[in-house]
């Protein structure tokens, strides 16, 4: 379990913090599935295991990846710059440290839980973020802006829904019912969460990331991946994250033309994407979605 220390934020964040503490209390867990922890422990127990294999396993699970990053960026290690590369983080913590981390990792195996679906969505979105960094001319520096780091975007995609894991654990079936009703009526899940609980997974995720001492870009990704216009239409990483979220959603548009209609012209121009590229993204996402397992 993770104990959140409520420091002094801005006024808006203070209001959000109070709503979250009122509903969830001061202890917030970010669990994963038991079978995921077993898989990673099996990797760690394998003879002649390399840290790259461990990092690759952690890179397919948002709760465990976030656990590693908040450990390696804690005061215990005392780095004066953030460590965000999972390979580097594994090398710092070492195999014994990783084993201790895994032994203390919280898990949840509740019938009807959307935990597995949330892991799959997060991994698919991370993959789509990486693909967009290669596919979109704007992300390759061809639109008068710098290149976007695919590794950084993978991490933003992987952790963008981290608040949802905490809500699944803390709010149980009540949370699942709210999300299911919102999707069935094609309403915004974020809006439905705020109405039902006083806060959304986006706010909770951003708050957790800040409390863990991770960089602002990860907190911004968690907070704004559904509403990039809150930052304007010139934030390239958030634009990548937003398009990846649409493509990786459980019910994406059926065609490039359909996806084009729900993305603003300014964002398409920023990324340099057209109908053909959007259609390709949807096809690739569909193939990978079918292949993803947890």
C-alpha positions in Angstrom: 0.0 0.0 0.0 1.2 3.5 -0.8 0.8 6.3 1.8 0.2 9.6 0.1 1.6 12.6 1.9 -0.6 15.6 1.3 1.7 18.5 0.6 0.7 22.1 -0.2 -0.5 22.3 -3.9 -2.3 25.0 -5.9 -5.9 25.9 -4.9 -7.4 23.7 -7.6 -5.2 20.7 -6.6 -6.0 21.3 -3.0 -9.7 21.0 -3.7 -9.1 17.8 -5.7 -6.9 16.4 -3.0 -9.6 16.9 -0.4 -12.2 15.2 -2.5 -9.9 12.3 -3.1 -9.0 12.0 0.6 -12.6 12.2 1.6 -13.5 9.3 -0.7 -10.4 7.1 -0.6 -8.7 8.0 2.7 -5.0 8.5 3.0 -3.8 5.1 1.8 -4.1 4.5 -1.9 -2.9 1.2 -3.4 -2.1 0.8 -7.1 -2.3 -3.0 -7.6 -1.9 -5.3 -10.5 -3.1 -8.8 -11.2 -1.6 -11.7 -9.2 -0.7 -13.6 -12.5 1.3 -10.6 -13.6 3.4 -10.6 -10.5 3.9 -14.3 -10.8 5.1 -13.9 -14.4 7.6 -11.2 -13.4 8.8 -13.3 -10.4 9.3 -16.2 -12.7 11.5 -14.0 -14.9 13.5 -13.0 -11.9 13.9 -16.6 -10.8 15.1 -17.8 -14.2 18.8 -18.8 -14.4 21.1 -16.5 -16.2 18.5 -13.8 -16.2 19.4 -10.4 -17.6 18.1 -7.0 -16.3 16.8 -6.2 -19.8 14.4 -9.1 -19.6 13.2 -7.9 -16.3 12.7 -4.4 -17.6 10.9 -5.7 -20.6 8.5 -7.6 -18.4 7.9 -4.5 -16.2 7.3 -2.4 -19.3 4.1 -4.4 -19.9 2.5 -3.5 -16.6 1.7 0.1 -15.5 1.4 -0.5 -11.7 4.7 -2.4 -11.5 6.5 0.0 -13.8 5.3 2.9 -11.7 6.4 1.1 -8.5 9.9 0.7 -9.9 10.1 4.3 -11.0 8.9 5.7 -7.7 11.3 3.5 -5.8 14.4 4.5 -7.9 13.4 8.2 -7.8 12.9 8.2 -4.0 15.1 10.0 -1.5 16.7 6.6 -0.7 18.7 6.7 -3.9 19.1 10.5 -3.9 19.5 11.2 -7.6 19.3 14.9 -8.5 17.6 14.1 -11.8 14.7 11.8 -12.6 15.4 8.2 -13.7 12.8 7.3 -16.3 14.4 4.5 -18.3 13.2 1.1 -17.0 16.5 -0.6 -18.0 18.5 2.0 -16.1 16.1 1.8 -13.1 16.5 -2.0 -13.0 20.3 -1.7 -13.1 20.2 0.7 -10.2 17.9 -1.4 -8.0 19.5 -4.7 -8.9 18.1 -8.2 -8.9 17.8 -8.4 -5.1 16.1 -5.1 -4.9 13.7 -6.1 -7.7 12.8 -9.2 -5.8 12.0 -7.2 -2.7 10.0 -4.8 -4.7 8.0 -7.7 -6.2 7.4 -9.3 -2.8 5.7 -6.1 -1.6 3.7 -5.3 -4.7 -0.1 -5.2 -4.0 -2.4 -7.3 -6.2 -6.1 -7.5 -6.9 -8.0 -10.5 -8.3 -11.7 -9.5 -8.0 -14.2 -11.2 -10.2 -15.6 -8.7 -12.7 -12.7 -6.3 -12.3 -11.6 -4.3 -15.4 -7.9 -4.6 -14.2 -6.8 -6.8 -17.1 -8.6 -4.6 -19.7 -7.0 -1.5 -18.3 -3.5 -3.1 -18.4 -4.1 -4.1 -22.1 -5.3 -0.7 -23.0 -2.4 1.0 -21.4 0.2 -1.2 -23.1 -1.5 -0.8 -26.5 -1.6 2.9 -26.0 2.1 3.0 -25.1 2.8 1.0 -28.3 0.7 3.4 -30.4 2.5 6.4 -28.9 5.8 4.8 -30.0 4.4 4.1 -33.5 3.2 7.7 -33.8 6.6 9.0 -33.0 7.8 7.2 -36.1 4.8 7.7 -38.3 3.8 11.3 -37.7 6.0 13.9 -39.5 5.4 16.4 -36.7 6.9 14.0 -34.2 10.0 13.4 -36.4 10.9 17.1 -36.4 9.5 17.8 -39.9 7.1 20.5 -38.9 9.5 23.0 -37.4 9.6 21.3 -34.0 12.0 19.0 -32.3 11.8 15.2 -32.4 9.8 13.5 -29.8 11.5 10.7 -27.8 9.7 7.4 -28.5 10.9 6.0 -25.1 9.5 8.9 -23.2 6.2 8.7 -25.1 6.0 4.9 -24.4 6.2 5.7 -20.7 3.5 8.4 -20.9 1.2 6.0 -22.7 1.9 3.3 -20.2 1.2 5.4 -17.1 -1.6 7.7 -18.5 -4.4 5.7 -16.8 -2.5 5.0 -13.5 -5.3 6.6 -11.5 -7.8 4.1 -12.9 -6.0 1.2 -11.2 -6.3 3.0 -7.8 -10.0 3.6 -8.4 -10.6 0.0 -9.4 -9.0 -1.2 -6.2 -10.6 1.4 -3.8 -14.1 1.7 -5.2 -14.8 -1.8 -6.4 -18.0 -2.7 -8.2 -19.4 0.7 -7.7 -16.6 2.1 -10.0 -17.0 -0.7 -12.5 -20.8 0.1 -12.8 -20.2 3.8 -13.3 -17.7 3.2 -16.1 -19.9 0.5 -17.8 -22.9 2.8 -17.7 -20.9 5.7 -19.2 -19.6 3.6 -22.0 -23.0 2.0 -22.7 -24.5 5.5 -23.1 -21.4 6.9 -25.0 -20.8 9.4 -22.3 -17.4 10.6 -21.1 -16.0 8.2 -18.5 -14.1 11.1 -17.0 -17.2 13.2 -16.5 -19.1 10.2 -15.1 -16.4 9.5 -12.6 -16.4 13.2 -11.4 -20.2 13.1 -11.0 -20.2 9.9 -9.1 -17.1 10.3 -6.9 -16.1 14.0 -7.0 -12.9 13.4 -9.0 -11.8 11.5 -12.1 -9.0 9.0 -12.8 -7.2 11.8 -14.6 -7.0 14.0 -11.5 -6.0 11.1 -9.2 -3.4 9.8 -11.7 -1.8 13.3 -12.0 -1.8 13.6 -8.2 -0.2 10.2 -7.6 2.6 10.9 -10.2 3.4 14.2 -8.5 3.5 12.6 -5.0 5.9 10.0 -6.4 8.3 12.8 -7.4 8.1 11.9 -11.1 8.4 14.6 -13.8 5.6 17.1 -14.7 5.2 15.7 -18.2 4.0 12.4 -16.8 1.5 14.2 -14.6 0.3 16.3 -17.5 -0.2 13.1 -19.6 -2.3 11.6 -16.9 -4.4 14.7 -16.4 -4.9 15.8 -20.0 -5.0 12.7 -22.2 -8.7 13.1 -22.7 -8.8 16.8 -23.0 -5.7 18.1 -24.8 -7.3 21.4 -25.6 -6.9 22.4 -22.0 -3.2 22.8 -22.9 -4.0 24.4 -26.3 -3.2 22.6 -29.6 0.6 23.1 -29.6 1.6 20.5 -27.1 3.0 17.7 -29.3 3.4 14.9 -26.7 -0.2 15.4 -25.5 -1.4 15.4 -29.1 0.4 12.1 -29.7 -1.1 10.7 -26.5 -4.6 11.9 -27.4 -4.5 10.2 -30.8 -3.0 7.1 -29.4 -5.8 7.0 -26.8 -8.5 7.2 -29.5 -6.8 4.4 -31.5 -6.3 2.2 -28.5 -9.8 2.7 -27.0 -12.1 -0.4 -26.7 -14.4 1.1 -29.4 -12.3 3.1 -31.8 -13.6 4.7 -35.0 -14.0 2.2 -37.8 -12.0 4.1 -40.4 -9.4 6.7 -41.0 -12.1 9.1 -42.1 -14.1 8.5 -38.9 -11.0 9.1 -36.7 -10.2 12.2 -38.7 -13.6 13.7 -37.8 -13.0 13.5 -34.0 -9.5 15.0 -34.1 -9.3 18.8 -34.5 -7.7 20.1 -37.8 -5.1 22.0 -35.7 -4.0 18.7 -34.1 -3.8 16.9 -37.4 -1.8 19.7 -38.8 0.6 19.7 -35.8 1.2 15.9 -36.2 1.1 16.0 -40.0 -1.4 13.1 -40.2 -4.0 12.5 -42.8 -6.7 10.0 -43.4 -4.4 7.3 -44.8 -2.0 7.4 -41.8 -5.0 7.3 -39.4 -6.4 4.3 -41.1 -3.1 2.5 -40.9 -2.9 3.3 -37.2 -6.4 1.8 -36.6 -5.4 -1.4 -38.5 -2.2 -1.9 -36.6 -3.9 -1.2 -33.3 -6.6 -3.7 -34.1 -4.0 -6.4 -34.9 -2.1 -5.7 -31.7 -5.2 -5.5 -29.6 -6.1 -9.0 -30.7 -2.6 -10.3 -29.8 -2.3 -8.7 -26.4 -2.6 -10.9 -23.3 -2.1 -10.2 -19.6 
